[in-house]
Amino acid sequence: MNHSERYVFIAEWYDPNASLYRRYELLYYPADGSVEMHDVKNHRTFLKRTKYDDLHLEDLFIGNKVNIFSRQLVLLDYGDQYTARQLGSRKEKTLALIKPDAISKAGEIIEIINKAGFTITKLKMMMLSRKEATDFYIDHHSKPFLNELIQFITNGPVIAMEILRDDAICEWKRLLGPANSGVARADAPGNAAHGPDSFACAAREMELFFPSSGVCGPANTAKFTCCTCCVIKPHAVSEGERRFRAGGLRVFTELLLVTSVFLV
């Protein structure tokens, strides 16, 4: 193997002391498993090439979080064309968000996601505050319909999922189909769900719902009073949702563990 061969990624780390995000160029040398880091803003070497046994080639895909000497970095994008060509078909993570008016169809949407070859790696039902909704719609701050968006997304619980597969961002957007419900495919989540359209947007939105900076993120809907634990097996998620509604039961939070969805 070529000792000088390297893969380059743009990575981001949240600095809790300065309360800001720092971007680095992360270089990985597969020949000996060594890493190197450069500060993007200051164009300085942050970490000289050092062997690091806890990072592997299969960890390197867009949207993943990797630990480099106790720093948790989010891989935002490829750092050069060679890396994009070599690793472009590898796995990515993105956000799938089920909107408030589609919660009753959560089981059907999850079933569609699973059948499309995605792996759900994180899942949480939550209520967004106005501030969190404003942060979520940061790209629409200049739009006249911003308040309508915020009112809609905070009107009820949402289900946020971190989903994984090859080319996840494009494949999830393709699966969503047209945003216009009048032309959306019958088998597509359409307006019922949301997906980011770029690596940077996916990283930002996943950080909002599943933060790596040590904060809790949006509050989940669990009450932990007059409740119990119900385990719905993967093959019965869709039917389980329908029976819950028919029986007058209310789902307050959903947690994912391996291949099972836990509804508490």
C-alpha positions in Angstrom: 0.0 0.0 0.0 1.2 3.5 -0.9 2.5 5.0 2.4 1.6 8.5 1.2 -2.0 7.7 0.2 -4.4 9.7 2.2 -8.1 10.6 2.5 -9.1 14.1 3.4 -12.3 15.3 5.1 -13.6 18.6 6.4 -14.5 18.1 10.0 -16.0 20.2 12.7 -15.5 20.2 16.5 -17.5 22.1 19.1 -15.1 23.9 21.5 -17.0 24.2 24.8 -14.6 26.7 26.2 -15.1 29.2 23.4 -18.7 28.1 22.7 -18.0 27.9 19.0 -17.5 25.4 16.2 -14.0 24.9 14.8 -13.3 23.4 11.4 -10.4 21.2 10.5 -9.0 19.4 7.6 -8.7 15.8 8.8 -6.2 13.6 6.9 -6.2 9.8 7.3 -3.4 7.6 6.0 -4.7 4.0 5.6 -1.2 2.5 5.2 -0.4 2.9 8.9 -3.6 4.3 10.4 -2.1 7.7 11.1 -4.0 11.0 11.2 -3.1 14.6 10.7 -5.2 17.8 11.3 -5.0 21.4 10.0 -7.0 24.4 11.2 -9.1 25.6 8.2 -9.4 29.2 9.4 -5.8 29.8 10.5 -4.2 27.5 7.9 -2.0 26.0 10.6 -1.1 22.5 11.5 -3.2 21.4 14.5 -2.0 17.8 14.8 1.1 16.5 13.1 0.9 13.1 11.5 0.4 10.6 14.3 -0.5 6.9 14.4 -4.0 6.5 15.8 -5.4 3.0 16.2 -9.0 4.0 17.2 -9.9 5.3 13.7 -10.6 3.0 10.8 -11.4 3.4 7.1 -15.0 2.2 7.7 -15.5 5.1 10.1 -14.9 7.6 7.3 -18.2 8.7 5.8 -20.1 11.9 5.6 -22.2 12.7 8.7 -20.3 10.3 11.0 -18.8 11.4 14.3 -15.3 10.3 15.1 -13.2 10.7 18.2 -9.6 11.9 17.7 -7.7 12.1 21.0 -10.9 12.9 23.0 -12.2 15.4 20.5 -15.5 14.4 18.8 -15.4 15.5 15.2 -18.3 15.6 12.7 -17.3 14.7 9.2 -19.0 17.4 7.0 -17.6 17.0 3.5 -14.8 15.5 1.4 -11.6 17.5 1.5 -10.5 16.8 -2.1 -11.7 15.2 -5.3 -9.6 12.0 -4.8 -11.3 11.3 -1.5 -14.7 12.0 -3.0 -14.0 9.6 -5.9 -12.6 6.8 -3.7 -15.1 7.0 -0.9 -18.0 8.7 -2.5 -20.2 5.6 -2.5 -19.6 4.8 1.1 -22.1 5.3 3.9 -23.5 8.6 4.9 -25.8 9.8 7.8 -28.6 12.2 7.4 -31.7 13.5 9.3 -35.2 12.2 8.8 -37.8 14.3 10.5 -41.5 13.3 10.8 -43.6 16.4 11.1 -46.4 17.0 13.7 -49.3 16.3 11.3 -47.8 12.9 10.3 -47.1 11.4 13.7 -50.1 9.1 13.3 -48.3 7.6 10.2 -45.0 7.2 11.9 -45.1 3.4 11.7 -45.7 3.5 8.0 -42.9 6.0 7.3 -40.5 4.0 9.4 -41.5 0.9 7.4 -40.8 2.8 4.2 -37.4 3.9 5.5 -36.4 0.3 6.5 -37.6 -1.1 3.1 -35.5 1.5 1.3 -32.3 0.0 2.8 -31.7 2.6 5.5 -30.6 1.8 9.0 -32.1 3.9 11.8 -29.2 4.6 14.2 -31.0 7.1 16.4 -34.6 8.0 17.0 -36.4 10.4 19.4 -39.8 11.9 19.7 -39.7 15.5 21.0 -41.4 18.8 21.3 -39.5 21.8 19.8 -39.4 25.2 21.5 -39.8 28.3 19.5 -36.0 29.0 19.8 -35.2 25.4 18.6 -37.7 25.8 15.7 -36.1 29.1 14.8 -32.6 27.5 14.8 -34.0 24.6 12.6 -35.4 27.1 10.0 -32.3 29.3 10.0 -32.2 29.2 6.2 -35.8 30.7 6.1 -35.2 33.7 8.4 -35.7 36.2 5.6 -38.8 34.5 4.3 -42.3 36.1 5.0 -43.7 32.7 6.0 -41.1 32.0 8.8 -43.7 32.4 11.6 -46.1 30.0 9.9 -43.3 27.4 9.7 -42.4 27.9 13.4 -46.0 27.7 14.5 -46.5 24.5 12.5 -43.4 22.7 13.7 -44.1 23.6 17.4 -47.7 22.7 17.2 -47.1 19.0 18.2 -44.4 16.4 18.7 -42.0 15.5 15.9 -39.9 12.4 15.5 -36.2 12.9 14.6 -34.2 10.0 13.2 -30.6 9.6 12.2 -30.6 7.3 9.2 -27.6 5.6 7.5 -26.9 4.0 4.1 -24.9 4.6 1.0 -25.5 8.1 -0.5 -28.1 8.7 2.3 -28.7 12.4 1.7 -29.6 12.1 -1.9 -31.5 8.8 -1.5 -33.6 10.1 1.4 -34.5 13.2 -0.7 -35.4 11.0 -3.6 -37.5 8.8 -1.4 -39.4 11.9 0.0 -40.5 12.7 -3.5 -41.8 16.2 -4.6 -42.6 18.6 -1.8 -45.9 19.5 -3.5 -48.4 17.1 -2.1 -50.4 17.4 -5.3 -47.7 15.6 -7.3 -46.1 13.5 -4.6 -45.9 9.8 -5.2 -48.4 7.6 -3.3 -45.6 5.6 -1.8 -43.5 8.6 -0.7 -43.5 10.3 2.7 -43.8 13.7 0.8 -44.8 16.6 3.0 -45.1 14.3 6.0 -41.3 14.2 6.5 -38.2 16.4 6.0 -34.7 15.8 4.9 -31.7 18.1 4.5 -30.3 18.6 1.0 -26.5 18.9 1.6 -23.7 17.5 3.8 -23.4 20.7 5.7 -27.1 21.1 6.3 -27.4 17.4 7.4 -24.6 17.9 9.9 -26.1 21.1 11.3 -29.6 19.6 11.7 -28.4 16.3 13.2 -26.4 18.4 15.7 -29.5 20.3 16.6 -31.5 17.1 17.4 -28.7 14.8 18.5 -26.0 17.2 19.9 -22.5 16.0 20.4 -21.5 19.0 22.5 -22.8 17.5 25.8 -26.1 19.3 25.9 -29.4 17.4 25.9 -31.0 18.8 22.8 -34.8 19.3 22.4 -36.8 17.8 25.3 -38.4 14.4 24.6 -42.1 13.9 25.2 -41.8 11.3 28.0 -43.9 11.9 31.1 -42.7 8.9 33.1 -46.1 8.8 35.0 -48.9 6.3 34.4 -46.9 4.6 31.7 -45.1 1.4 30.8 -42.6 0.0 28.3 -43.9 -1.6 25.1 -41.5 -3.3 22.6 -42.7 -3.5 19.1 -40.7 -5.9 16.9 -39.3 -4.5 13.7 -41.6 -6.4 11.3 -44.7 -5.1 13.2 -43.9 -1.4 13.6 -46.6 -0.2 11.2 -49.3 -2.5 12.7 -48.2 -1.6 16.2 -48.8 2.1 15.6 -52.3 1.5 14.3 -53.2 -0.7 17.3 -51.9 1.9 19.7 -54.2 4.6 18.2 -57.2 2.2 18.0 -56.7 1.3 21.7 -56.7 4.9 22.8 -53.0 4.7 23.9 -50.7 7.6 23.5 -47.0 7.3 22.6 -44.9 9.8 24.5 -41.4 8.9 23.4 -39.6 6.5 21.1 -36.1 5.2 21.5 -34.2 3.0 19.1 -32.0 0.0 20.3 -30.3 -2.2 17.7 -33.1 -3.2 15.4 -36.1 -2.7 17.8 -38.2 0.4 18.3 -39.0 1.1 22.0 -42.1 3.1 22.6 -42.4 4.4 26.1 
